[in-house]
């Protein structure tokens, strides 16, 4: 039963990855081109119809999947690459030096992704990289806190204390004992954070703070569909459904991994 959530999440993610992979090499029509009159119903050759400007919705969905995964994976990878080492240092170093990364993370929590994206867009202009930087910075505190809490727990174990008393360098303790033990928790946070990042990217694109008009994104498709919500509600359904599938997939995968890796949550047989 506990693996059902894991399998369902992996299946939903597989659908999004397949869409992105297909979009890399092939789309029925150029995703940024006008291929027909606007608001064509689903059918052949426009499988999901066309938008208000005559663009093929299916082609734009495939192209948007690439941006969705790019922003989600890269931004979270950067956040984890910065936040996890800082959290480990905070958990391993005693005294006020170990408190500095935690306090910096608390300060960064006061700057949500939307506010950071507005600041970056004002300074650098809206783009995919602007959205990634904003989401990455906003995601760092979560990894600092997760890694710090897990590192503190590992450092309290007897075998780690014995390794430290025997003269094992801090870097070796971190690499041999702390990192392997916190990896499952960090993995769960990675999956959940990617889902949050995908949702954040869609929101930024909807507000015009993400990728430019030349790059189809699911959030921008939602924004463009707003004008035709009563005449052609399917225009909003397809990108909304895609965002829901991607976000739900990574969240379910994170829940499934947590249930599988956390012995306190295992089912009693």
PEDAZI-V25687 format. One record per helix or strand of 3 or more residues. SS is the DSSP state (h for helix, s for strand). FROM is the first residue (numbers start at 1). TO is the last residue. If there is no record, write none. Layout:
# PEDAZI-V25687
ss->(SS/SS)
from->(FROM/FROM)
to->(TO/TO)
This chain:
# PEDAZI-V25687
ss->(h/h/h/h/h/h/h/h/h/h)
from->(2/57/96/113/128/158/170/218/234/263)
to->(25/92/108/124/155/165/206/228/261/265)
